[in-house]
Amino acid sequence: MLYTVKYKSPGACFWRKVKRVKGDGIMPENGNRYLILNDDSRLEIPKRALIHFSRGRYEMIKQQMEKEAGQPLKMTQ
């Protein structure tokens, strides 16, 4: 499952959109976030940037948790 990430550097006027993201994480050595794109390329975003993940990321995480649990999970708010 792929999702979209928008990010904005501090002081910037516009958001940048990255489509077709298949994974992400935080680099422990410096706190920057990285994105793994559908073509297996990697994009690094500074830790000070504002980041917005699409709902697809939530769905991907939920599916992975259900797969590991072997049963559907009921998510509450």
Stockholm file with secondary structure:
# STOCKHOLM 1.0

chainA/1-77         MLYTVKYKSPGACFWRKVKRVKGDGIMPENGNRYLILNDDSRLEIPKRALIHFSRGRYEMIKQQMEKEAGQPLKMTQ
#=GR chainA/1-77 SS CCEEEEEECTTCSSCEEEEEEEEEEECTTTCCEEEEETTSCEEEECTTSEEEECHHHHHHHHHHHHHHHTSCCCCCC
#=GC SS_cons        CCEEEEEECTTCSSCEEEEEEEEEEECTTTCCEEEEETTSCEEEECTTSEEEECHHHHHHHHHHHHHHHTSCCCCCC
//
